Amino acid sequence: MSSIKRPEEVEAIQGCTECFLKNPHSVKKWLTLVDKYMQTLAKEPEMFLMPKAHDFLQPLVESYATDTEGFTQYLVYLRDSFSKSDLAWEHVQGAYRKINGRYVQQVRRERSNRACVKAEELYGPTDYHSRLQWVADLEHSWAQRRLAFLEKHRSDRRAGRLDTETRAELLVEFWKVVDTEIKEGREIPPWN
């Protein structure tokens, strides 16, 4: 979950943003470093040491090392600070796609794990291979439901299209429903 930043964190992050905006030719390299440093800090905080030359990136690394969702939101903000015709916009968008993809996979694994825990509560334990097949089947059913959910909302619109923001809001709504179902043990099928 994205966390609220303290005023001094916001100010430090804004300083990083200004560096990015003043040096668009370095954005790709710096975002690659921020991503690498965040992953290292999250995995091995006691071993993490940032090179002096990259100290100005520290506020981003420390603020978002354990807040991937927040970092994806920051990347959207940074991307939208550039003109779409700028190469920097494309570089930030590339970083966003990579990191958002990782975040989506992380959330998917967490959701599947919660569903497995609930299934074990409801139906008892199962073997490893049955669990793998069950998760694949469950995720497939979620994907089918998600597509139907979006299609229903798409057909409700005159143009038959969902803009990016509306689609994102609808997906948040859909996954909240699924998360509630997992928590309450509804729509959790028995093991295969």
C-alpha positions in Angstrom: 0.0 0.0 0.0 1.1 3.5 -0.7 2.0 5.4 2.4 1.5 9.1 3.2 4.8 11.0 3.1 6.0 13.4 5.7 6.5 17.1 4.6 10.3 16.7 4.7 10.1 13.5 2.6 7.9 15.3 0.1 10.4 18.2 -0.1 13.4 15.8 -0.6 11.5 13.9 -3.3 10.7 17.2 -5.0 14.4 17.9 -5.0 15.0 14.7 -6.9 12.2 15.5 -9.3 13.8 18.9 -10.1 17.1 17.1 -10.9 15.2 14.8 -13.3 13.4 17.7 -14.9 16.7 19.7 -15.3 18.6 16.7 -16.7 16.2 14.8 -19.0 19.1 13.1 -20.8 20.0 11.3 -17.5 16.4 10.2 -16.5 16.7 6.6 -17.8 20.1 6.0 -16.1 18.9 7.5 -12.8 15.6 5.6 -12.7 17.4 2.4 -13.4 19.7 3.1 -10.5 16.8 4.1 -8.2 15.1 0.8 -9.0 18.2 -1.2 -8.4 19.0 0.6 -5.1 15.4 0.2 -3.9 15.4 -3.5 -4.5 18.8 -3.9 -2.7 17.6 -1.8 0.2 14.4 -3.8 0.5 16.2 -7.1 0.4 19.3 -6.3 2.4 18.9 -3.0 4.4 21.9 -3.7 6.6 24.2 -4.2 3.6 22.9 -1.2 1.6 25.3 1.6 1.0 24.6 4.2 -1.7 27.5 5.5 -3.6 28.3 9.2 -2.8 27.8 10.2 -6.5 24.2 9.1 -6.2 23.3 10.6 -2.8 20.8 12.9 -4.5 18.7 9.8 -5.3 18.5 8.7 -1.7 15.1 10.4 -0.9 13.4 8.3 -3.6 15.2 5.1 -2.7 14.4 5.4 1.0 10.8 6.6 0.5 9.8 3.9 -2.0 12.0 0.9 -1.3 9.0 -0.8 0.4 6.3 1.1 -1.4 6.3 -0.1 -5.1 2.7 1.2 -5.6 3.8 4.7 -4.4 6.8 4.6 -6.7 4.6 3.7 -9.7 2.4 6.7 -8.8 5.5 8.9 -8.6 6.6 7.7 -12.0 3.3 8.7 -13.5 3.7 12.1 -11.9 7.3 12.4 -13.2 6.3 11.1 -16.7 3.5 13.6 -17.0 5.9 16.4 -16.1 7.5 15.9 -19.5 6.0 16.6 -22.8 4.9 13.4 -24.6 7.2 14.3 -27.5 10.3 14.3 -25.1 12.5 11.3 -25.1 12.5 11.5 -21.3 8.7 10.9 -21.3 9.4 7.7 -23.1 12.1 6.7 -20.7 10.0 7.3 -17.7 7.1 5.4 -19.3 9.5 2.4 -19.9 10.5 2.5 -16.3 6.9 2.7 -15.2 5.9 -0.3 -17.3 8.7 -2.4 -15.9 8.1 -1.5 -12.3 4.3 -1.5 -12.5 4.6 -5.0 -14.1 6.6 -6.2 -11.1 4.1 -4.6 -8.7 1.2 -6.3 -10.5 2.9 -9.7 -10.2 3.7 -9.0 -6.5 0.0 -8.2 -5.8 -1.1 -11.2 -7.8 1.1 -13.6 -5.8 -0.1 -12.0 -2.5 -3.7 -12.4 -3.5 -3.2 -16.0 -4.6 -1.4 -16.8 -1.3 -4.3 -15.3 0.7 -6.7 -17.4 -1.4 -4.6 -20.6 -0.6 -4.7 -19.8 3.1 -8.5 -19.4 3.0 -8.9 -22.6 1.0 -6.8 -24.5 3.5 -9.0 -23.1 6.3 -12.1 -24.2 4.4 -11.0 -27.5 2.9 -7.9 -28.6 4.7 -4.4 -29.0 3.3 -3.5 -30.3 -0.2 -0.4 -31.4 -2.0 1.9 -29.0 -3.9 0.9 -30.0 -7.4 -2.9 -29.7 -6.7 -2.3 -26.3 -5.1 -0.4 -25.1 -8.2 -3.2 -26.3 -10.5 -5.8 -24.8 -8.2 -4.1 -21.4 -8.2 -3.8 -21.5 -12.0 -7.5 -22.3 -12.3 -8.5 -19.7 -9.8 -6.4 -17.0 -11.5 -8.0 -18.0 -14.8 -11.5 -17.6 -13.4 -10.5 -14.1 -12.0 -9.2 -13.1 -15.4 -12.4 -14.2 -17.1 -14.5 -12.3 -14.5 -12.3 -9.2 -14.8 -12.8 -9.2 -18.6 -16.5 -9.6 -18.2 -16.6 -6.8 -15.6 -14.7 -4.4 -17.9 -16.8 -5.4 -20.9 -20.0 -4.6 -19.0 -18.7 -1.2 -18.1 -17.4 -0.7 -21.7 -20.8 -1.5 -23.2 -22.5 1.0 -20.8 -20.5 3.8 -22.5 -21.6 5.5 -25.7 -18.1 5.2 -27.3 -17.6 1.6 -26.2 -14.2 2.5 -24.8 -12.8 3.0 -21.4 -10.2 5.7 -20.9 -7.0 4.7 -18.9 -8.1 6.4 -15.7 -11.6 4.9 -15.7 -10.2 1.5 -16.5 -7.7 1.8 -13.6 -10.5 2.8 -11.2 -12.7 -0.1 -12.4 -9.9 -2.5 -11.8 -9.4 -1.3 -8.3 -13.1 -1.8 -7.7 -13.0 -5.3 -9.2 -10.0 -6.4 -7.1 -11.6 -5.0 -3.9 -14.6 -7.3 -4.6 -12.2 -10.3 -5.1 -10.2 -9.4 -2.0 -13.5 -9.3 0.0 -14.5 -12.7 -1.4 -11.2 -14.2 -0.3 -11.5 -12.7 3.2 -15.0 -14.0 3.6 -14.4 -17.3 2.0 -16.9 -16.8 -0.8 -16.1 -17.9 -4.4 -13.2 -20.0 -3.1 -13.6 -23.4 -4.8 -12.5 -26.6 -3.2 -9.0 -28.0 -4.1 -8.8 -29.8 -7.5 
